[in-house]
Amino acid sequence: MPLDSFRLFQLARQGFCCSQILLLIGLEEQGKDSPELIRAMHGLCGGIGRYGDTCGVLTGGACLIGLVAGKGTAEEQPHPKVNKMVQELIAWFEETQGSLLCMDIIHYKLEDGMEYPVKCGSLISDTYDKVQEILADNMEPEDEYEYA
C-alpha cells in the first residue's frame, strides 16, 4: 500500500528521521507501538548518527524487513529468506540511487549540517513500497502470523 504523503510530512515535522519514519509506519500497519524501537532507530538517522554514511532509509528498510521476518525471541526462528530479502533491498537501493551513502544521495556535506530535502520523502515512500513488495514475494500468508 502506498504511503500517505501527509503522514510522512507529519512524522518529519514531529522530528522523526527517515529510518524512524519507516519503522513507525511499519508498526502502525501492524497495529503496534514500540517507542524503544523507534528510539533505537535514531542511531541510524542521516546516514548513521547524521554522519552521511549508509542511508537511513536503506537501514530503516532493512530493519522493517527484520521486524517482520527476523528472530525476536529465543524460541523464534527467523524467516529462512530474511537475509535474501535484505540483500534484494540493498541491490535495488544501490541500483536506483547509485549509492548506499546518504551524502551521495542527497549531496550532503557533514560540515554543512543537514536538513532533509524533499527527495528523502519520495525515497522513504519508494523504499517502503519496495519492502512491501519484497515481503509479499518471499513470505507465505501464514508467515505473517508466525514471524510478525
C-alpha positions in Angstrom: 0.0 0.0 0.0 1.5 3.4 -1.0 2.4 5.7 1.9 0.3 8.7 2.7 2.4 11.8 1.8 0.7 13.8 4.5 1.6 11.1 7.1 5.3 11.3 6.1 5.3 15.0 6.3 3.6 14.9 9.7 6.1 12.5 11.1 9.0 14.5 9.7 7.6 17.7 11.2 7.4 15.9 14.6 11.2 15.5 14.3 11.4 11.8 13.3 14.1 10.9 10.7 13.9 8.6 7.7 14.8 5.4 9.5 12.4 6.1 12.3 9.6 7.0 9.9 9.9 3.7 8.1 9.6 1.8 11.3 6.8 4.0 12.7 4.7 3.3 9.6 5.6 -0.4 9.7 4.5 -0.6 13.3 1.3 1.3 12.6 0.4 -1.1 9.8 0.8 -3.9 12.3 -1.3 -2.1 14.9 1.8 -1.9 17.2 3.7 0.8 19.1 7.3 0.5 20.3 8.9 3.7 21.5 12.0 1.8 22.5 12.5 0.5 18.9 11.8 4.0 17.4 14.3 5.5 19.9 16.9 2.8 18.9 16.3 3.7 15.2 17.5 7.2 15.9 21.1 6.0 15.7 20.6 5.3 12.0 19.3 8.8 11.2 21.1 10.7 8.4 23.5 8.0 7.5 24.2 6.7 11.0 24.4 9.5 13.5 24.0 12.1 10.8 27.4 11.2 9.5 26.3 10.8 5.9 27.2 7.1 5.7 24.8 4.3 4.9 21.4 5.9 4.2 18.9 5.8 7.0 16.2 5.0 4.5 18.1 1.8 3.5 18.9 0.8 7.0 15.4 1.5 8.1 14.0 -0.6 5.3 16.3 -3.5 6.3 15.1 -3.1 9.9 11.5 -3.2 8.7 12.2 -6.5 6.9 13.7 -7.7 10.1 10.7 -6.5 12.1 8.5 -8.8 10.0 10.8 -11.7 9.2 13.6 -11.7 11.8 14.2 -13.6 15.0 12.9 -11.8 18.1 12.9 -14.3 20.9 15.0 -17.4 21.8 12.1 -19.6 20.7 11.5 -18.0 17.3 13.3 -18.8 14.1 14.0 -16.1 11.5 12.2 -16.5 8.2 14.6 -18.6 6.0 14.8 -15.9 3.4 15.3 -12.9 5.7 18.9 -12.2 4.6 18.0 -12.8 0.9 15.2 -10.2 1.3 17.6 -7.6 2.8 20.1 -8.3 0.1 17.4 -7.7 -2.5 16.6 -4.4 -0.9 20.2 -3.3 -0.9 20.7 -4.3 -4.6 17.5 -2.4 -5.6 18.5 0.6 -3.5 22.0 0.9 -5.0 20.7 0.4 -8.5 18.0 3.1 -8.1 20.1 5.6 -6.1 23.6 5.0 -7.5 25.0 4.7 -4.0 24.2 3.5 -0.5 25.6 6.6 1.2 23.4 9.4 2.4 25.9 12.0 1.5 26.0 10.8 -2.1 22.2 10.5 -2.5 21.3 14.0 -1.1 24.7 15.6 -1.8 25.1 16.4 1.8 28.3 17.5 3.5 28.9 16.9 7.2 30.2 20.3 7.9 27.1 22.0 6.3 24.7 20.4 8.8 21.7 18.5 7.5 18.2 19.4 6.5 16.1 16.7 4.9 15.4 17.5 1.3 12.1 16.7 -0.4 14.0 13.8 -2.1 14.0 11.9 1.3 10.2 11.8 1.4 9.9 10.2 -2.0 12.8 7.9 -1.2 11.1 6.8 2.0 7.9 6.1 0.1 9.6 4.2 -2.7 11.6 2.1 -0.2 8.6 1.3 1.9 6.8 0.1 -1.3 9.8 -2.0 -2.2 10.0 -3.5 1.2 6.3 -4.4 1.0 6.9 -5.9 -2.5 9.9 -8.0 -1.2 7.9 -9.3 1.7 4.9 -10.2 -0.4 7.2 -12.0 -2.9 9.0 -14.0 -0.3 6.6 -14.8 2.5 3.6 -17.0 2.5 0.4 -15.6 4.1 0.7 -17.8 7.1 4.3 -16.5 7.7 2.8 -13.1 8.7 1.4 -14.6 11.9 4.4 -16.7 12.6 7.1 -14.0 12.2 5.3 -10.7 12.8 
